[in-house]
């Protein structure tokens, strides 16, 4: 049995509402949770026991399961452990009248993501659900860094390519990595230690970084002795300042 979600906020697509599976053998509590969570903007499907939950899981993709521990037949702990062994990584929030530390630990050991003792405030349940969903959400995909202009040359940090009016400018692997590290944080002062860490050579000394900077300047600066783009910030490090 399922109920429709409450209307989404203005501008939010209906399909964005997380889909929850509520599993509890207490019909009254199950109905209350369905109604309350739907009012909170979730799509809700309900199941009375583990068998009904398995049938729902075979038909729908859920964003989170709210699961009672003590149920007739297969318990919530057993269901959770079975789902985890089968490779199901859907987040699970367990509900139980047994809130002793050992019971909570058992829930986590069986694969639960959170554990809420009964009786509970429905508002806390909604808050915990949202917290778990935020934690489970994949991180946003970062946009690739934009090319930077260095006078008449352009450097693409994503490809490690430097191009001038006459075509590609050859960079060594170390020079390309150094310029990419600086370009990704253009305008920020990077210490030599931060540069070494970005290059994957944290053991490199200050002198080694200075030598790489000197070599790179010969390829990007009109006058390496008076650098316009790759500047030294005394007692701090280096900064890349792109520009025409």
RODO-2510 file (C-alpha; in nm, 4 decimals, decimal comma):
residues 244
     n   res          X          Y          Z
     1     x     0,0000     0,0000     0,0000
     2     x     0,1343     0,3444    -0,0807
     3     x     0,0264     0,7030    -0,0435
     4     x     0,1167     0,9964    -0,2646
     5     x     0,3713     1,2459    -0,1425
     6     x     0,2693     1,5915    -0,0410
     7     x     0,2984     1,8530    -0,3129
     8     x     0,6621     1,9494    -0,3686
     9     x     0,7883     2,2968    -0,2947
    10     x     0,7538     2,5506    -0,5781
    11     x     1,0107     2,4835    -0,8450
    12     x     1,0910     2,1342    -0,7156
    13     x     1,0095     1,8505    -0,9567
    14     x     0,7746     1,5899    -0,8129
    15     x     1,0098     1,3088    -0,9027
    16     x     1,2748     1,4604    -0,6756
    17     x     1,0820     1,3554    -0,3633
    18     x     1,2695     1,0711    -0,1884
    19     x     1,0835     0,7395    -0,1860
    20     x     1,0659     0,5734     0,1562
    21     x     0,9679     0,2184     0,2508
    22     x     0,8092     0,1987     0,5975
    23     x     0,8042    -0,1541     0,7426
    24     x     0,6153    -0,2107     1,0691
    25     x     0,3674    -0,4748     1,1831
    26     x     0,1763    -0,2189     1,3938
    27     x    -0,0997    -0,1109     1,1542
    28     x    -0,1834     0,2049     1,3497
    29     x     0,1778     0,3249     1,3668
    30     x     0,2323     0,2310     1,0045
    31     x    -0,0634     0,4447     0,8944
    32     x     0,0480     0,7362     1,1114
    33     x     0,3982     0,7255     0,9668
    34     x     0,2630     0,7061     0,6129
    35     x     0,0519     1,0141     0,6615
    36     x     0,3116     1,2164     0,8508
    37     x     0,6005     1,1408     0,6147
    38     x     0,3834     1,2140     0,3111
    39     x     0,2999     1,5502     0,4676
    40     x     0,6741     1,6067     0,5025
    41     x     0,7158     1,5768     0,1260
    42     x     0,8237     1,2142     0,0929
    43     x     0,6773     0,9456    -0,1277
    44     x     0,5849     0,6555     0,0990
    45     x     0,5270     0,2849     0,0480
    46     x     0,4310     0,0741     0,3515
    47     x     0,4758    -0,2949     0,4319
    48     x     0,3461    -0,4974     0,7280
    49     x     0,6331    -0,7476     0,7472
    50     x     0,9609    -0,8565     0,5934
    51     x     0,7940    -1,0582     0,3184
    52     x     0,5915    -0,7580     0,2038
    53     x     0,9043    -0,5445     0,2257
    54     x     1,0932    -0,7843    -0,0013
    55     x     0,8099    -0,7716    -0,2537
    56     x     0,8192    -0,3913    -0,2512
    57     x     1,1977    -0,3880    -0,2902
    58     x     1,1650    -0,6123    -0,5944
    59     x     0,9293    -0,3606    -0,7574
    60     x     1,0649    -0,0192    -0,6580
    61     x     1,3914     0,1587    -0,5920
    62     x     1,3824     0,3200    -0,2491
    63     x     1,5947     0,5987    -0,1085
    64     x     1,5595     0,4799     0,2530
    65     x     1,3888     0,2104     0,4617
    66     x     1,2263     0,2836     0,7991
    67     x     1,2282    -0,0617     0,9560
    68     x     1,0794    -0,1987     1,2772
    69     x     1,3102    -0,4420     1,4554
    70     x     1,0593    -0,6605     1,6380
    71     x     0,8261    -0,8171     1,3802
    72     x     0,6656    -1,1619     1,3632
    73     x     0,8496    -1,3991     1,1352
    74     x     1,1675    -1,2471     0,9937
    75     x     1,2879    -0,9694     1,2239
    76     x     1,4134    -0,6325     1,1126
    77     x     1,7662    -0,7311     1,2128
    78     x     1,7505    -1,0456     1,0021
    79     x     1,6065    -0,8570     0,7052
    80     x     1,8764    -0,5905     0,7290
    81     x     2,1545    -0,8459     0,7447
    82     x     2,0064    -1,0345     0,4488
    83     x     1,9798    -0,7176     0,2389
    84     x     2,3375    -0,6207     0,3145
    85     x     2,4646    -0,9668     0,2231
    86     x     2,2766    -0,9379    -0,1067
    87     x     2,4550    -0,6110    -0,1824
    88     x     2,1616    -0,3796    -0,1061
    89     x     2,3095    -0,0517     0,0142
    90     x     1,9835     0,1406     0,0602
    91     x     2,0029     0,3318     0,3919
    92     x     1,8095     0,1737     0,6787
    93     x     1,6754     0,3515     0,9870
    94     x     1,5629     0,1040     1,2534
    95     x     1,2736     0,1606     1,4935
    96     x     1,2469    -0,0410     1,8119
    97     x     1,1035    -0,0420     2,1610
    98     x     1,4392    -0,1773     2,2802
    99     x     1,6748     0,1172     2,3122
   100     x     1,9529    -0,0235     2,5298
   101     x     2,3093     0,0331     2,4068
   102     x     2,3526    -0,3358     2,3248
   103     x     2,0401    -0,3263     2,1076
   104     x     2,1619    -0,0185     1,9194
   105     x     2,5003    -0,1772     1,8663
   106     x     2,3352    -0,4923     1,7326
   107     x     2,1415    -0,2805     1,4840
   108     x     2,4571    -0,1140     1,3547
   109     x     2,6401    -0,4464     1,3405
   110     x     2,3652    -0,5877     1,1190
   111     x     2,4016    -0,2948     0,8771
   112     x     2,1625    -0,0239     0,9975
   113     x     2,2516     0,3406     0,9326
   114     x     2,0608     0,4799     1,2318
   115     x     1,8559     0,3569     1,5249
   116     x     1,5580     0,5357     1,6844
   117     x     1,3964     0,3989     2,0036
   118     x     1,0189     0,4004     2,0482
   119     x     0,8337     0,6091     2,1462
   120     x     0,9772     0,8907     1,9353
   121     x     0,8808     1,2337     1,8132
   122     x     0,7853     1,2091     1,4440
   123     x     0,9722     1,5350     1,3839
   124     x     1,2922     1,3700     1,5024
   125     x     1,2271     1,0795     1,2672
   126     x     1,1891     1,3191     0,9726
   127     x     1,5054     1,5030     1,0764
   128     x     1,7048     1,1814     1,0972
   129     x     1,5734     1,0659     0,7589
   130     x     1,6837     1,3897     0,5956
   131     x     2,0234     1,3667     0,7635
   132     x     2,0774     1,0123     0,6359
   133     x     1,9646     1,1068     0,2857
   134     x     2,2061     1,4005     0,2768
   135     x     2,4860     1,1751     0,3947
   136     x     2,4015     0,9103     0,1352
   137     x     2,3678     1,1524    -0,1546
   138     x     2,6548     1,1366    -0,4057
   139     x     2,8809     1,4395    -0,3970
   140     x     2,8179     1,6974    -0,6665
   141     x     3,0273     1,6565    -0,9767
   142     x     3,2741     1,9412    -0,9907
   143     x     3,2863     2,1347    -1,3130
   144     x     3,6187     2,0983    -1,4952
   145     x     3,8490     2,3942    -1,4370
   146     x     3,8269     2,6568    -1,7094
   147     x     4,1297     2,7404    -1,9261
   148     x     4,3341     3,0361    -1,8041
   149     x     4,4876     3,3089    -2,0177
   150     x     4,8552     3,3884    -1,9792
   151     x     4,9124     3,6751    -2,2177
   152     x     4,9017     3,5314    -2,5693
   153     x     4,8925     3,1770    -2,4347
   154     x     4,6108     2,9671    -2,2921
   155     x     4,6484     2,6786    -2,0467
   156     x     4,3874     2,4045    -2,0045
   157     x     4,4254     2,2584    -1,6498
   158     x     4,2050     1,9603    -1,7345
   159     x     4,4259     1,8482    -2,0239
   160     x     4,7542     1,9939    -1,9042
   161     x     4,7964     2,1693    -2,2406
   162     x     4,9550     2,5076    -2,3036
   163     x     4,8837     2,6697    -2,6408
   164     x     5,0239     2,9859    -2,7915
   165     x     4,9706     3,1760    -3,1179
   166     x     5,1873     2,9235    -3,3001
   167     x     5,0297     2,6125    -3,1539
   168     x     5,1054     2,3837    -2,8570
   169     x     5,3888     2,4708    -2,6206
   170     x     5,5697     2,1659    -2,4905
   171     x     5,5577     2,1182    -2,1156
   172     x     5,7220     1,8430    -1,9171
   173     x     5,4968     1,6347    -1,6961
   174     x     5,6214     1,8198    -1,3878
   175     x     5,5683     2,1610    -1,5463
   176     x     5,2148     2,0735    -1,6563
   177     x     5,1282     1,9412    -1,3096
   178     x     5,2720     2,2513    -1,1424
   179     x     5,0845     2,4885    -1,3720
   180     x     4,7613     2,2905    -1,3279
   181     x     4,7919     2,3048    -0,9477
   182     x     4,8397     2,6810    -0,9608
   183     x     4,5675     2,7340    -1,2240
   184     x     4,3052     2,5446    -1,0230
   185     x     4,3582     2,7956    -0,7439
   186     x     4,4405     3,0990    -0,9541
   187     x     4,4650     3,4144    -0,7469
   188     x     4,5419     3,2197    -0,4269
   189     x     4,8838     3,2092    -0,2688
   190     x     5,0096     2,8511    -0,2406
   191     x     5,2919     2,7623    -0,0058
   192     x     5,5711     2,5421    -0,1307
   193     x     5,4356     2,2663     0,0922
   194     x     5,0893     2,2942    -0,0660
   195     x     5,2417     2,2863    -0,4125
   196     x     5,4477     1,9789    -0,3274
   197     x     5,1387     1,8050    -0,1877
   198     x     4,9366     1,8920    -0,5009
   199     x     5,2132     1,7448    -0,7156
   200     x     5,2148     1,4252    -0,5098
   201     x     5,5712     1,4906    -0,3930
   202     x     5,5294     1,6022    -0,0312
   203     x     5,8919     1,5121     0,0358
   204     x     6,0175     1,7674    -0,2191
   205     x     6,2190     2,0470    -0,0617
   206     x     6,1724     2,4188    -0,1151
   207     x     6,4638     2,4308    -0,3552
   208     x     6,3075     2,1674    -0,5804
   209     x     5,9833     2,3681    -0,6048
   210     x     6,1776     2,6885    -0,6772
   211     x     6,3631     2,5170    -0,9619
   212     x     6,0379     2,3944    -1,1175
   213     x     5,8897     2,7429    -1,0925
   214     x     6,1947     2,8925    -1,2627
   215     x     6,1695     2,6450    -1,5501
   216     x     5,7969     2,7038    -1,5916
   217     x     5,8421     3,0804    -1,6024
   218     x     6,0671     3,0423    -1,9059
   219     x     5,7681     2,9042    -2,0968
   220     x     5,4840     3,1275    -1,9782
   221     x     5,6434     3,4643    -1,9036
   222     x     5,7367     3,7302    -2,1640
   223     x     6,0300     3,8148    -1,9342
   224     x     6,1022     3,5406    -1,6776
   225     x     6,3145     3,7873    -1,4774
   226     x     6,0071     4,0102    -1,4292
   227     x     5,7213     3,7610    -1,3982
   228     x     5,3706     3,8893    -1,4670
   229     x     5,1714     3,5694    -1,4219
   230     x     5,3589     3,3378    -1,1855
   231     x     5,4566     3,5690    -0,9024
   232     x     5,6522     3,5159    -0,5840
   233     x     5,4875     3,6256    -0,2597
   234     x     5,7729     3,6774    -0,0191
   235     x     5,7823     3,4493     0,2844
   236     x     5,4615     3,2798     0,1676
   237     x     5,4896     3,1045    -0,1687
   238     x     5,3638     3,1519    -0,5232
   239     x     5,0476     3,2754    -0,6912
   240     x     4,9260     3,2479    -1,0507
   241     x     4,7578     3,5643    -1,1766
   242     x     4,6138     3,4997    -1,5243
   243     x     4,5502     3,7859    -1,7587
   244     x     4,5914     3,9195    -2,1133
***
